[in-house]
Amino acid sequence: MIFKRKLYDKMLDWKREYDGKTALLIRGARRVGKSTLAEEFAKNEYDSYILIDFSIASKEVNDLFGDLSDLNFLFLRLQMIYRVNLTERKSVIIFDEVQMQPLARQAIKHLVKDGRYDYIETGSLLSIKKNIKNIVIPSEETRVNLYPLDYEEFRWALGDKATIPLLKNAFERMQPLGDAMNRHLLRDFRLYMLVGGMPQAVDTYISTNNMSIVDQMKRNILDLYEDDFRKIDPSGRAGIMFDAIPAELHKNASRYQISSVISGEKEDRVREILADMQDSMTVNIAYHADDPHVGMALHKDPRRYKLFLADTGLFVTLAFKDSDYTENEIYEKLLNDHLSADLGYLYENIVAQMLKTAGNELYYYTFPKETLKKNYEVDFLISRKGKICPLEVKSSGYKTHSSLDAFQEKFSSRIRNRYLIYTKDIRKDQDIFCLPVYMTPFL
């Protein structure tokens, strides 16, 4: 199935505003739908297109990018090989999986300057050393990110275009929905958490309505990621770090502890691996903000971080990767609304995913309690209009929000709004906005 994606509108803006003066580079994890989106855009918005998939392109095609002295010859050969007639300013050439042919990416500078056609690049692992070695990265790229389907795109895929606008209206008015409606909406949202936003998993769910088959599809995607990690890090540490994400979050520790994942390993020795994992866009990283203020990137601690999966559906499968689907208690508990407190880290992962997809960088903050040998922890911090908004995530209801209260006492002049993200109806507790988790994208 071809799913409606929000990035399509940004692609239209690029085509209209730049008119061939830059190439469009779509970055994203593998199997997130980059190639499908690029080709669908080409079919709809151009008279003709050529799609060069460098994962399977012939030697003849690859060799063409070793010599750009005669672009007339290059375009002639491409049209003959792919049997497509290109029309100046009405055709587009797609470089799919461009990381596999660095010379094609380098050629963008000259192809854009030539101006005859538009260019769309898609790729993952674009900054890995071997993929940029000995080439000049073109500045003539407009770069956009494609993430797994967000919750609204997921609802669109299920044929529901009404729910999210209605929820946004309720959010803006802080209008309670009622307990019965909230339970219904949470049931719908838990389905999104289980299936996830990877297009193949969503398609499988729609066509089969069978969670066992959906789980197997997600396992296939995780296997692809494991293969990629072995390629970028033959030592195997990247794969081990990835597999350990659910377990590390389950500990509810104040950071990802590399020494507990890989015995004797130190943070500074895996920093490059961490950067490669981030470049793969399979993970989201939340850094500790040592001084929680606007411009948190200036005060982040690269040694203190939490790792999340970029897709919570994959997270559910990864948590029980070594067990059979029937042994995965998360499916049963989420579907039946029996999620216990020790599985609450799922909600932290989905909130991280939704914040990142909405364009936020991820930061958190911990500080010591005065009387106990424990820390307060604010799960996420986001910047809004020159101030910061602390977020605390709960997997069910709440009785206290001590971390938000202590943070208020410590940084009251810096705070715009405080948010509690939980599973109950929308309400306001003094100056704290209590929001059901499915309203996170509206922050």
C-alpha positions as CSV (number, residue, x, y, z in Angstrom):
1,M,0.0,0.0,0.0
2,I,1.0,3.6,-0.6
3,F,0.5,5.6,2.6
4,K,0.0,9.3,2.8
5,R,3.0,11.0,4.3
6,K,3.3,14.5,5.6
7,L,6.8,14.9,4.1
8,Y,5.1,14.9,0.7
9,D,3.9,18.5,1.3
10,K,7.5,19.6,2.2
11,M,8.7,18.0,-1.1
12,L,6.2,20.0,-3.0
13,D,7.5,23.2,-1.2
14,W,11.0,22.2,-2.3
15,K,10.0,21.7,-5.9
16,R,8.2,25.0,-6.0
17,E,10.7,27.2,-4.1
18,Y,14.0,25.9,-5.3
19,D,13.1,25.0,-8.9
20,G,16.1,22.8,-9.5
21,K,18.6,24.9,-7.6
22,T,19.2,22.1,-5.1
23,A,18.7,18.4,-4.9
24,L,16.4,16.9,-2.3
25,L,18.0,14.5,0.1
26,I,15.6,12.2,2.0
27,R,17.3,10.7,5.0
28,G,15.8,7.9,7.1
29,A,16.3,4.5,8.5
30,R,16.0,1.5,6.3
31,R,12.5,0.3,5.5
32,V,11.0,3.6,6.6
33,G,9.5,4.3,3.1
34,K,12.0,6.7,1.5
35,S,12.1,5.0,-1.9
36,T,8.3,4.5,-2.1
37,L,7.8,8.2,-1.3
38,A,10.3,9.4,-3.7
39,E,8.9,7.4,-6.6
40,E,5.3,8.3,-5.8
41,F,6.3,11.9,-5.8
42,A,8.1,11.5,-9.2
43,K,5.1,9.8,-10.7
44,N,2.7,12.5,-9.6
45,E,4.7,15.7,-10.0
46,Y,6.8,15.1,-13.1
47,D,6.3,14.1,-16.7
48,S,8.9,11.4,-16.5
49,Y,11.5,10.1,-14.1
50,I,14.4,7.7,-13.8
51,L,15.0,5.8,-10.6
52,I,18.5,4.5,-10.2
53,D,18.6,2.0,-7.3
54,F,22.3,1.8,-6.4
55,S,21.8,-1.3,-4.4
56,I,21.2,-3.2,-7.6
57,A,22.5,-0.8,-10.3
58,S,24.7,-2.4,-13.0
59,K,28.5,-1.7,-13.4
60,E,27.7,0.3,-16.5
61,V,25.4,2.7,-14.6
62,N,27.9,3.0,-11.7
63,D,30.8,3.7,-14.1
64,L,28.9,6.6,-15.6
65,F,29.5,8.7,-12.5
66,G,33.3,8.3,-12.6
67,D,33.5,10.8,-15.5
68,L,31.3,13.9,-15.6
69,S,33.1,15.7,-18.4
70,D,30.3,15.1,-20.8
71,L,26.8,15.4,-19.2
72,N,25.1,15.0,-22.6
73,F,26.6,11.5,-22.8
74,L,25.6,10.7,-19.2
75,F,22.0,11.7,-19.8
76,L,21.8,9.9,-23.1
77,R,23.1,6.7,-21.6
78,L,20.8,6.8,-18.7
79,Q,17.8,7.4,-20.9
80,M,18.8,4.4,-23.1
81,I,19.5,2.1,-20.2
82,Y,16.3,2.9,-18.4
83,R,14.2,3.4,-21.6
84,V,12.8,6.8,-20.4
85,N,12.7,10.1,-22.2
86,L,13.7,13.0,-20.0
87,T,12.3,16.5,-20.6
88,E,14.2,19.5,-19.4
89,R,12.7,21.0,-16.2
90,K,9.9,18.5,-16.3
91,S,11.7,15.3,-15.3
92,V,13.5,14.1,-12.2
93,I,16.2,11.6,-11.6
94,I,16.1,9.6,-8.3
95,F,19.4,8.4,-6.7
96,D,18.0,5.6,-4.5
97,E,20.3,4.3,-1.7
98,V,22.8,6.9,-2.8
99,Q,25.1,6.0,0.1
100,M,26.1,3.0,-2.0
101,Q,27.5,5.2,-4.8
102,P,29.4,8.1,-3.2
103,L,30.5,9.4,-6.7
104,A,26.8,9.9,-7.6
105,R,26.3,12.0,-4.5
106,Q,29.4,14.0,-5.3
107,A,28.0,14.6,-8.8
108,I,25.0,16.4,-7.5
109,K,27.0,19.7,-7.4
110,H,27.6,19.5,-11.2
111,L,24.2,18.1,-12.1
112,V,22.3,20.8,-10.2
113,K,24.5,23.5,-11.8
114,D,23.6,22.0,-15.2
115,G,20.0,22.6,-14.4
116,R,18.2,20.4,-16.9
117,Y,16.5,18.1,-14.4
118,D,15.6,17.8,-10.7
119,Y,17.3,15.3,-8.4
120,I,16.0,13.4,-5.4
121,E,18.4,11.3,-3.3
122,T,17.4,8.8,-0.7
123,G,19.7,7.1,1.7
124,S,20.5,5.8,5.2
125,L,23.9,5.7,7.0
126,L,24.8,8.7,4.9
127,S,27.6,10.0,7.2
128,I,29.4,6.7,7.8
129,K,33.1,7.1,6.9
130,K,33.2,4.6,4.1
131,N,30.2,6.3,2.5
132,I,31.8,9.7,2.3
133,K,35.5,8.7,2.0
134,N,37.3,10.7,-0.7
135,I,34.3,12.7,-1.9
136,V,33.2,16.2,-1.6
137,I,29.7,16.4,0.1
138,P,27.6,18.7,-2.1
139,S,26.2,21.8,-0.5
140,E,23.5,21.9,-3.1
141,E,21.3,19.6,-1.1
142,T,18.1,20.3,0.8
143,R,18.0,17.7,3.5
144,V,14.8,16.3,5.0
145,N,14.1,13.5,7.4
146,L,11.6,10.7,7.0
147,Y,10.6,8.9,10.2
148,P,8.2,6.0,10.8
149,L,4.6,6.9,10.3
150,D,3.5,9.2,13.1
151,Y,0.2,8.6,14.9
152,E,-1.8,10.8,12.5
153,E,-0.3,9.1,9.5
154,F,-1.1,5.7,11.1
155,R,-4.7,6.8,11.6
156,W,-4.8,7.9,7.9
157,A,-3.6,4.5,6.9
158,L,-6.6,3.0,8.8
159,G,-9.0,5.3,7.0
160,D,-9.4,7.8,9.9
161,K,-8.9,11.4,9.1
162,A,-11.2,12.9,11.8
163,T,-9.7,11.9,15.1
164,I,-6.4,13.9,15.2
165,P,-7.9,17.2,14.2
166,L,-10.6,16.7,16.9
167,L,-8.0,15.9,19.5
168,K,-5.9,18.9,18.6
169,N,-9.0,21.1,19.1
170,A,-9.6,19.6,22.5
171,F,-5.9,20.1,23.4
172,E,-6.0,23.8,22.4
173,R,-9.1,24.3,24.5
174,M,-8.0,22.0,27.3
175,Q,-11.4,20.4,27.0
176,P,-11.9,17.0,28.9
177,L,-12.9,14.1,26.7
178,G,-14.6,12.0,29.3
179,D,-13.3,8.7,30.8
180,A,-15.2,6.5,28.3
181,M,-13.9,8.4,25.3
182,N,-10.4,8.5,26.7
183,R,-10.3,4.7,27.2
184,H,-11.4,4.3,23.6
185,L,-8.8,6.6,22.3
186,L,-6.1,4.9,24.4
187,R,-7.1,1.5,23.0
188,D,-6.6,2.9,19.5
189,F,-3.2,4.4,20.5
190,R,-2.0,1.2,22.1
191,L,-2.6,-0.5,18.7
192,Y,-0.2,2.1,17.2
193,M,2.4,1.3,19.9
194,L,2.2,-2.4,19.1
195,V,2.2,-2.2,15.3
196,G,4.5,0.8,15.1
197,G,5.0,3.1,12.1
198,M,7.2,1.0,9.8
199,P,5.2,0.9,6.5
200,Q,5.7,-2.8,6.0
201,A,4.4,-3.5,9.5
202,V,1.4,-1.2,9.0
203,D,0.6,-2.8,5.6
204,T,0.9,-6.3,7.1
205,Y,-1.5,-5.4,9.9
206,I,-4.1,-3.9,7.6
207,S,-3.9,-6.8,5.2
208,T,-3.8,-9.6,7.8
209,N,-5.2,-8.3,11.1
210,N,-2.8,-10.8,12.6
211,M,-0.3,-9.6,15.2
212,S,1.8,-12.7,14.9
213,I,2.5,-12.0,11.3
214,V,3.1,-8.3,12.1
215,D,5.6,-9.3,14.7
216,Q,7.5,-11.5,12.2
217,M,7.6,-8.6,9.7
218,K,9.2,-6.5,12.5
219,R,11.7,-9.2,13.3
220,N,12.7,-9.1,9.6
221,I,13.3,-5.4,9.8
222,L,15.4,-5.8,13.0
223,D,17.5,-8.4,11.3
224,L,18.3,-5.9,8.5
225,Y,19.3,-3.4,11.2
226,E,21.6,-6.0,12.8
227,D,23.2,-6.7,9.4
228,D,23.9,-2.9,9.0
229,F,25.4,-2.6,12.4
230,R,27.8,-5.5,11.7
231,K,28.9,-3.7,8.5
232,I,29.5,-0.4,10.2
233,D,31.0,-2.0,13.3
234,P,32.6,-5.4,12.8
235,S,33.4,-5.6,16.5
236,G,29.7,-6.1,17.2
237,R,29.4,-3.4,19.8
238,A,26.8,-1.4,17.9
239,G,24.5,-4.5,17.6
240,I,25.0,-5.3,21.3
241,M,24.2,-1.7,22.3
242,F,21.1,-1.7,20.1
243,D,19.8,-5.0,21.5
244,A,20.3,-3.7,25.1
245,I,18.1,-0.6,24.7
246,P,14.9,-2.2,26.2
247,A,16.8,-3.7,29.1
248,E,18.6,-0.5,29.9
249,L,15.3,1.5,29.9
250,H,13.7,-1.1,32.0
251,K,16.3,-0.5,34.7
252,N,15.0,3.0,35.1
253,A,18.5,4.3,35.5
254,S,19.5,7.9,35.0
255,R,21.5,7.0,31.9
256,Y,22.5,4.3,29.4
257,Q,25.2,2.4,31.2
258,I,27.7,1.1,28.6
259,S,29.8,-0.7,31.2
260,S,26.8,-2.9,32.2
261,V,26.1,-3.7,28.5
262,I,29.7,-4.4,27.4
263,S,31.9,-5.4,30.4
264,G,34.8,-3.0,30.9
265,E,33.7,-0.7,28.0
266,K,34.0,3.1,28.5
267,E,31.8,5.9,27.1
268,D,34.6,7.7,25.2
269,R,35.5,4.5,23.3
270,V,32.0,4.0,21.9
271,R,31.3,7.7,21.0
272,E,32.0,7.1,17.3
273,I,29.8,4.0,17.3
274,L,27.0,6.0,19.0
275,A,27.3,8.6,16.3
276,D,27.0,5.9,13.6
277,M,23.9,4.5,15.4
278,Q,22.4,7.9,15.5
279,D,23.2,8.4,11.8
280,S,21.3,5.2,11.0
281,M,18.2,6.9,12.4
282,T,17.2,3.6,14.0
283,V,17.7,5.1,17.5
284,N,16.8,8.4,19.2
285,I,19.2,9.7,21.8
286,A,18.3,11.9,24.7
287,Y,21.2,13.7,26.3
288,H,21.5,15.0,29.8
289,A,21.2,18.8,29.9
290,D,23.6,20.0,32.6
291,D,22.1,23.4,32.6
292,P,18.4,23.2,31.5
293,H,17.9,26.4,29.6
294,V,17.2,27.6,26.1
295,G,20.1,26.4,24.0
296,M,20.4,23.1,25.7
297,A,22.7,21.8,23.0
298,L,25.4,24.0,24.4
299,H,25.1,22.3,27.8
300,K,24.5,18.6,26.9
301,D,26.7,16.0,28.5
302,P,27.8,13.6,25.7
303,R,28.7,11.0,28.4
304,R,25.2,10.9,29.9
305,Y,22.4,9.8,27.6
306,K,19.4,7.5,27.1
307,L,18.8,5.4,24.1
308,F,15.4,4.8,22.6
309,L,14.3,3.0,19.4
310,A,13.0,5.3,16.7
311,D,10.0,3.0,16.3
312,T,8.1,1.8,19.3
313,G,6.6,-1.1,17.4
314,L,10.1,-2.4,16.8
315,F,10.9,-1.8,20.4
316,V,8.1,-4.1,21.5
317,T,9.5,-6.9,19.3
318,L,13.1,-6.2,20.3
319,A,12.2,-6.5,24.0
320,F,11.3,-10.1,23.4
321,K,13.4,-10.9,20.3
322,D,14.8,-14.1,21.7
323,S,11.3,-15.4,22.6
324,D,8.4,-16.5,20.5
325,Y,5.6,-14.1,19.7
326,T,3.2,-16.0,22.0
327,E,5.6,-15.3,24.9
328,N,5.7,-11.5,24.4
329,E,3.7,-10.3,27.3
330,I,3.7,-6.7,26.1
331,Y,1.2,-7.5,23.3
332,E,-1.3,-9.1,25.6
333,K,-1.0,-6.5,28.3
334,L,-1.2,-3.6,26.0
335,L,-4.1,-5.0,24.1
336,N,-6.0,-5.8,27.3
337,D,-5.0,-2.6,29.0
338,H,-3.1,-4.5,31.8
339,L,0.2,-2.8,31.4
340,S,2.1,-3.1,34.7
341,A,4.4,-0.5,36.1
342,D,7.5,-2.4,35.1
343,L,6.6,-2.1,31.5
344,G,6.1,1.7,31.7
345,Y,9.3,2.3,29.8
346,L,7.2,1.7,26.6
347,Y,5.5,5.0,27.2
348,E,8.8,6.8,27.6
349,N,9.9,5.3,24.3
350,I,6.8,6.4,22.4
351,V,6.9,9.9,23.9
352,A,10.6,10.2,22.8
353,Q,9.5,9.0,19.3
354,M,6.7,11.5,19.0
355,L,8.8,14.4,20.2
356,K,11.6,13.6,17.8
357,T,9.2,13.1,14.9
358,A,7.7,16.5,15.7
359,G,11.1,18.2,15.3
360,N,12.4,18.3,18.9
361,E,15.8,17.4,20.0
362,L,15.7,15.2,23.1
363,Y,17.1,16.2,26.5
364,Y,16.4,15.2,30.1
365,Y,17.6,16.4,33.5
366,T,18.4,14.8,36.8
367,F,19.2,16.4,40.1
368,P,19.7,15.0,43.7
369,K,17.0,14.8,46.3
370,E,17.9,16.5,49.5
371,T,17.2,13.7,52.0
372,L,17.5,10.5,50.0
373,K,20.2,8.9,48.0
374,K,18.1,9.1,44.9
375,N,17.5,11.7,42.1
376,Y,14.7,13.6,40.8
377,E,14.3,13.1,37.0
378,V,12.6,15.2,34.4
379,D,12.0,12.8,31.5
380,F,12.2,15.3,28.7
381,L,12.8,19.0,28.2
382,I,11.6,21.0,25.2
383,S,12.2,24.7,24.3
384,R,9.2,26.9,23.6
385,K,9.3,30.7,23.0
386,G,12.5,31.4,24.9
387,K,11.7,29.2,27.8
388,I,11.7,25.5,28.6
389,C,8.9,23.0,29.3
390,P,9.6,20.0,31.5
391,L,7.8,16.7,30.8
392,E,7.2,13.9,33.2
393,V,5.9,10.6,31.7
394,K,3.6,8.2,33.6
395,S,2.4,4.8,32.4
396,S,-0.9,5.1,34.2
397,G,-2.4,7.7,36.5
398,Y,-0.6,9.7,39.0
399,K,-0.7,10.7,42.7
400,T,2.3,13.0,42.9
401,H,4.6,14.7,40.4
402,S,7.5,15.4,42.7
403,S,10.1,15.8,40.0
404,L,8.1,18.5,38.2
405,D,7.5,20.2,41.6
406,A,11.1,20.2,42.5
407,F,12.1,21.4,39.1
408,Q,9.7,24.3,39.4
409,E,11.3,25.3,42.7
410,K,14.8,25.2,41.2
411,F,14.1,26.8,37.8
412,S,10.8,28.7,38.1
413,S,12.0,31.7,36.0
414,R,13.0,29.5,33.1
415,I,9.8,27.5,32.8
416,R,7.0,28.2,30.3
417,N,4.7,25.3,31.0
418,R,4.9,22.0,32.9
419,Y,3.4,18.8,31.4
420,L,2.5,15.5,32.8
421,I,2.1,12.9,30.1
422,Y,-0.1,10.0,31.2
423,T,-3.0,7.7,30.3
424,K,-5.9,9.6,31.9
425,D,-8.1,12.3,30.5
426,I,-6.9,15.8,29.8
427,R,-7.0,18.1,32.8
428,K,-5.1,20.8,34.6
429,D,-3.6,20.3,38.1
430,Q,-2.9,23.8,39.3
431,D,-0.4,25.0,36.7
432,I,0.5,21.5,35.4
433,F,-1.1,20.4,32.1
434,C,-2.0,16.7,32.4
435,L,-2.3,15.3,28.9
436,P,-3.2,11.8,27.6
437,V,-0.1,10.4,25.9
438,Y,-1.8,10.6,22.4
439,M,-1.7,14.4,22.7
440,T,2.1,14.5,22.9
441,P,2.5,15.6,19.2
442,F,0.6,18.9,19.9
443,L,3.2,20.2,22.4
